[in-house]
Amino acid sequence: MNFQQLRSVREAQRRSFNLTEVAQALHTSQPGVSRQIRELEDELGIDLFVRAGKRLTGLTEPGRQVMPIVERLLHEAENLRRAGDDFARAGSGALRIAATHSQARYALPPVVRDFRAAHPDVMLHMQQGSPEQVAKLLLDGEADVGIATEALAQFDELVALPCYRWTHTIVTPPDHALAREASEGQVLTLERLAKFPIITYETGYTGRSHIDDAFRAAGLDIDVVLVAMDADVIKTYVDLGLGVGIVAAIAYDEERDRHLAAIDGRHLFADNMTRLAVRRDAYLRDYVYAFISTFAAPLTRAAVEHARQGQLAA
């Protein structure tokens, strides 16, 4: 049994049993992948995969039972490598961050700046995606830290630590009726907002669930004419007059967004919680803890370890 065999088995499952893609991912040949899988099956004395001719079509029942063990072995091998790197190359290495577009665009820049100033020998890899994609990158061992508002707390394998609360803001062109009413001191209501076409985040992004929940609880239907993953896209189409935007408050900057008016929406929608997540069983290098505390000062190394041990509710 060797790690290349284990990697071949894992990648076969991850890539929907397409051995051509597995071979490309592992930088080897398709016959080589098939051989590695078959040799492991022969050694274990069981078939891990269901076959149709030479094609893999799924996992057998023994394969489903063995796969978590394969994942665990490979993950612990990666932990061992990182532990060695920590001692051999103290203070240098790579930090892989997975974040949603809003976090990467608005929350992370000052954090990355400060972290880089303190750790110039650490290379940062920034990956962006939906909250579900951020979680998957963590679960697959392809990211060290994940940052998102939704989804991260849904996985037992992850420790999702609360970082900060934030609210939504309504953005309109400066001559819009809602902007005029706000300037006159009128308080915006959900009933009034529902009369206009809405531009906001895709479902599952940046607190969208709280927006939908608020209108649903009020018994109001809304006309969502455009959805996007990124607040800058939303603001662009608001500026074109396509509708009223609902964005994260952090995404509105009074100087940068002078072409738009902003109305505080905290009384309309529930607060949102941004969370930072790590795998519960991952080996975290010293500079990973440093990045975490730079992003959220209360998340010291001791606090993170306390949570990873299950003594602090995520």
C-alpha positions as CSV (number, residue, x, y, z in Angstrom):
1,M,0.0,0.0,0.0
2,N,1.3,3.5,-0.9
3,F,0.1,7.0,-1.0
4,Q,-0.1,7.1,-4.8
5,Q,-2.6,4.3,-4.6
6,L,-4.6,6.2,-2.0
7,R,-4.5,9.4,-4.1
8,S,-5.7,7.5,-7.2
9,V,-8.7,6.1,-5.2
10,R,-9.6,9.5,-3.7
11,E,-9.4,11.4,-7.0
12,A,-11.5,8.8,-8.7
13,Q,-14.3,9.5,-6.3
14,R,-13.8,13.3,-6.4
15,R,-13.8,13.4,-10.2
16,S,-16.9,11.3,-10.7
17,F,-14.9,8.2,-11.7
18,N,-13.5,9.8,-14.8
19,L,-10.0,8.3,-15.0
20,T,-8.8,10.7,-17.7
21,E,-9.4,13.6,-15.3
22,V,-7.8,11.6,-12.4
23,A,-4.7,11.1,-14.5
24,Q,-4.5,14.8,-15.4
25,A,-4.9,15.8,-11.7
26,L,-2.2,13.4,-10.6
27,H,0.1,14.1,-13.6
28,T,0.3,10.5,-14.6
29,S,-1.3,8.2,-17.2
30,Q,-4.7,6.6,-17.2
31,P,-3.3,3.1,-17.3
32,G,-1.1,4.1,-14.4
33,V,-4.2,5.2,-12.4
34,S,-6.0,2.0,-13.2
35,R,-3.0,-0.1,-12.1
36,Q,-2.7,1.8,-8.8
37,I,-6.4,1.3,-8.0
38,R,-6.3,-2.4,-8.9
39,E,-3.2,-3.0,-6.9
40,L,-4.8,-1.5,-3.8
41,E,-7.9,-3.5,-4.3
42,D,-5.8,-6.7,-4.7
43,E,-3.9,-5.9,-1.5
44,L,-7.1,-5.2,0.4
45,G,-8.9,-8.2,-1.1
46,I,-12.0,-6.2,-2.0
47,D,-13.4,-4.2,-5.0
48,L,-13.7,-0.5,-4.1
49,F,-15.4,0.5,-7.4
50,V,-18.3,-0.8,-9.4
51,R,-17.2,-1.4,-13.0
52,A,-18.9,-1.5,-16.4
53,G,-16.2,-3.0,-18.6
54,K,-13.1,-0.9,-18.0
55,R,-15.1,2.1,-16.7
56,L,-15.6,2.9,-13.1
57,T,-19.3,3.8,-12.4
58,G,-19.5,4.1,-8.6
59,L,-18.3,2.9,-5.2
60,T,-19.1,-0.6,-3.9
61,E,-20.4,-0.9,-0.4
62,P,-16.9,-1.8,0.8
63,G,-15.6,1.2,-1.1
64,R,-18.0,3.5,0.7
65,Q,-16.8,2.2,4.0
66,V,-13.1,2.5,3.1
67,M,-13.2,5.9,1.5
68,P,-13.3,7.9,4.8
69,I,-10.3,6.0,5.9
70,V,-8.4,6.8,2.7
71,E,-9.3,10.5,3.2
72,R,-8.1,10.4,6.8
73,L,-4.8,8.8,5.9
74,L,-4.1,11.3,3.2
75,H,-5.1,14.2,5.4
76,E,-2.9,13.1,8.2
77,A,0.0,12.7,5.7
78,E,-0.5,16.3,4.7
79,N,-0.6,17.3,8.4
80,L,2.7,15.5,8.9
81,R,4.3,17.3,6.0
82,R,3.1,20.7,7.3
83,A,4.5,19.9,10.8
84,G,7.9,19.2,9.2
85,D,7.7,22.4,7.2
86,D,6.9,24.4,10.3
87,F,10.2,23.4,11.9
88,A,12.3,23.3,8.7
89,R,11.0,26.7,7.3
90,A,9.8,28.6,10.3
91,G,7.9,31.7,9.3
92,S,7.8,30.9,5.6
93,G,5.5,29.0,3.4
94,A,2.0,29.3,1.8
95,L,-1.3,30.3,3.2
96,R,-4.4,29.3,1.3
97,I,-7.4,31.5,1.9
98,A,-10.9,30.7,0.6
99,A,-13.5,33.5,0.8
100,T,-16.6,34.7,-0.8
101,H,-16.4,37.7,-3.1
102,S,-17.7,40.2,-0.6
103,Q,-15.1,39.1,2.0
104,A,-12.3,39.1,-0.4
105,R,-13.2,42.5,-1.9
106,Y,-14.2,44.5,1.3
107,A,-13.1,42.8,4.5
108,L,-9.8,41.1,3.7
109,P,-7.6,43.8,2.0
110,P,-6.5,45.6,5.2
111,V,-6.1,42.2,6.9
112,V,-3.9,40.9,4.1
113,R,-1.9,44.2,4.1
114,D,-1.2,44.0,7.8
115,F,-0.4,40.2,7.7
116,R,2.0,40.6,4.8
117,A,3.8,43.4,6.7
118,A,4.4,41.1,9.6
119,H,5.0,37.9,7.6
120,P,6.8,38.9,4.3
121,D,7.9,35.3,3.7
122,V,4.5,33.8,3.5
123,M,2.9,33.6,0.1
124,L,-0.9,34.1,0.0
125,H,-3.2,32.1,-2.3
126,M,-6.7,33.7,-2.5
127,Q,-9.5,31.6,-3.8
128,Q,-13.1,32.9,-4.2
129,G,-16.4,31.2,-4.4
130,S,-19.8,30.6,-2.9
131,P,-20.1,29.7,0.8
132,E,-20.6,26.1,-0.2
133,Q,-17.5,26.2,-2.4
134,V,-15.5,27.7,0.4
135,A,-16.6,24.9,2.7
136,K,-15.7,22.3,0.1
137,L,-12.2,23.7,-0.4
138,L,-11.6,23.4,3.3
139,L,-13.1,19.9,3.5
140,D,-10.9,18.8,0.5
141,G,-7.8,20.1,2.2
142,E,-7.3,22.7,-0.6
143,A,-7.6,25.7,1.8
144,D,-6.3,26.5,5.2
145,V,-8.8,29.1,6.2
146,G,-12.3,29.8,4.9
147,I,-14.3,33.0,5.4
148,A,-17.9,33.4,4.6
149,T,-21.3,34.5,6.0
150,E,-23.3,31.5,5.3
151,A,-22.9,27.7,5.2
152,L,-19.7,27.3,7.1
153,A,-21.4,26.4,10.4
154,Q,-23.3,23.5,8.8
155,F,-20.4,21.1,8.6
156,D,-19.3,19.0,11.6
157,E,-15.8,18.6,10.2
158,L,-15.2,22.4,10.3
159,V,-14.9,24.7,13.3
160,A,-16.7,27.9,12.2
161,L,-15.7,30.8,14.5
162,P,-17.8,33.9,14.7
163,C,-15.9,37.1,13.7
164,Y,-18.2,40.1,13.3
165,R,-21.8,41.1,12.7
166,W,-22.9,43.3,9.8
167,T,-26.0,44.7,8.3
168,H,-27.4,45.5,4.9
169,T,-27.7,48.8,3.1
170,I,-30.1,49.9,0.4
171,V,-28.5,51.8,-2.5
172,T,-30.2,53.9,-5.1
173,P,-29.4,56.6,-7.6
174,P,-29.2,60.0,-5.8
175,D,-32.4,61.3,-7.4
176,H,-34.4,58.2,-6.6
177,A,-37.7,58.6,-4.7
178,L,-36.4,56.5,-1.8
179,A,-33.3,58.6,-1.5
180,R,-35.4,61.8,-1.4
181,E,-37.7,60.4,1.2
182,A,-34.8,59.3,3.4
183,S,-33.3,62.8,3.1
184,E,-36.6,64.2,4.4
185,G,-36.4,62.0,7.4
186,Q,-38.9,59.3,6.3
187,V,-38.2,55.8,7.7
188,L,-38.0,53.2,5.0
189,T,-40.3,50.3,5.4
190,L,-40.4,46.8,3.8
191,E,-43.8,47.7,2.3
192,R,-42.3,50.7,0.6
193,L,-39.2,48.9,-0.6
194,A,-41.2,46.1,-2.1
195,K,-42.8,48.5,-4.5
196,F,-39.5,48.8,-6.5
197,P,-37.6,46.2,-8.5
198,I,-34.8,44.7,-6.4
199,I,-31.2,44.0,-7.3
200,T,-29.3,41.9,-4.7
201,Y,-27.2,38.8,-4.0
202,E,-27.7,35.3,-5.3
203,T,-29.4,32.9,-3.0
204,G,-26.8,31.6,-0.5
205,Y,-24.6,34.6,-0.7
206,T,-23.9,37.5,1.7
207,G,-27.0,37.3,3.9
208,R,-29.5,36.8,1.1
209,S,-31.5,34.4,3.3
210,H,-32.2,37.2,5.9
211,I,-33.5,39.5,3.1
212,D,-35.9,36.8,1.8
213,D,-36.9,35.9,5.4
214,A,-37.8,39.5,6.2
215,F,-40.1,40.0,3.2
216,R,-41.6,36.5,3.7
217,A,-42.4,37.2,7.3
218,A,-44.1,40.5,6.3
219,G,-46.2,38.6,3.7
220,L,-44.6,40.7,0.8
221,D,-43.7,39.5,-2.7
222,I,-40.6,41.2,-4.2
223,D,-39.6,41.7,-7.8
224,V,-36.0,40.6,-7.9
225,V,-34.8,41.6,-11.4
226,L,-31.1,40.8,-11.1
227,V,-28.9,38.8,-8.8
228,A,-25.1,38.8,-8.5
229,M,-22.3,37.4,-6.3
230,D,-20.5,40.7,-6.0
231,A,-21.7,44.1,-4.6
232,D,-19.8,46.0,-7.2
233,V,-21.9,44.3,-9.9
234,I,-25.1,45.1,-8.0
235,K,-24.1,48.8,-7.7
236,T,-23.3,49.0,-11.4
237,Y,-26.8,48.0,-12.3
238,V,-28.4,50.2,-9.7
239,D,-26.4,53.1,-11.3
240,L,-28.0,52.2,-14.6
241,G,-31.4,52.5,-13.1
242,L,-32.5,48.9,-13.3
243,G,-33.6,48.8,-9.7
244,V,-32.9,49.3,-6.0
245,G,-29.9,47.5,-4.6
246,I,-29.6,45.7,-1.3
247,V,-25.9,45.1,-0.4
248,A,-23.7,44.5,2.6
249,A,-23.1,47.7,4.5
250,I,-19.4,47.2,4.3
251,A,-19.7,47.3,0.5
252,Y,-20.8,50.9,0.4
253,D,-18.1,53.6,0.7
254,E,-19.3,57.2,0.9
255,E,-16.3,58.5,-1.1
256,R,-16.0,55.8,-3.7
257,D,-19.8,55.5,-4.2
258,R,-20.6,59.2,-4.5
259,H,-22.8,58.4,-7.5
260,L,-25.2,56.4,-5.3
261,A,-27.3,57.2,-2.2
262,A,-27.3,54.8,0.7
263,I,-30.1,54.1,3.2
264,D,-29.4,52.1,6.4
265,G,-31.3,48.8,6.3
266,R,-30.5,47.4,9.8
267,H,-34.1,48.0,10.9
268,L,-35.4,45.9,8.0
269,F,-33.2,42.8,8.0
270,A,-31.7,40.6,10.7
271,D,-28.0,41.0,11.4
272,N,-25.5,38.7,9.6
273,M,-22.5,36.9,11.1
274,T,-19.3,36.4,9.2
275,R,-17.4,33.3,10.3
276,L,-13.9,32.0,9.8
277,A,-13.5,28.3,9.5
278,V,-10.8,25.7,9.7
279,R,-10.8,22.0,9.5
280,R,-11.2,20.5,13.0
281,D,-8.4,18.0,12.3
282,A,-6.0,20.1,10.3
283,Y,-2.4,21.0,11.3
284,L,-2.2,24.8,11.4
285,R,1.1,26.4,11.0
286,D,2.0,29.3,13.3
287,Y,1.4,31.9,10.7
288,V,-2.2,30.6,10.1
289,Y,-3.0,31.4,13.7
290,A,-1.4,34.8,13.2
291,F,-3.6,35.5,10.1
292,I,-6.7,34.4,12.0
293,S,-6.0,36.8,14.9
294,T,-5.3,39.6,12.4
295,F,-8.7,39.1,10.9
296,A,-10.5,38.8,14.2
297,A,-8.5,39.9,17.3
298,P,-10.4,37.8,19.8
299,L,-9.6,34.6,17.9
300,T,-6.2,34.0,19.6
301,R,-4.4,30.7,19.1
302,A,-5.8,29.5,22.5
303,A,-9.4,30.4,21.5
304,V,-9.1,28.6,18.1
305,E,-7.6,25.5,19.8
306,H,-10.3,25.6,22.5
307,A,-13.0,25.6,19.8
308,R,-11.3,22.9,17.7
309,Q,-11.4,20.6,20.7
310,G,-15.1,21.0,20.9
311,Q,-15.2,23.0,24.1
312,L,-16.5,26.1,22.5
313,A,-19.7,26.2,20.4
314,A,-19.1,27.3,16.9
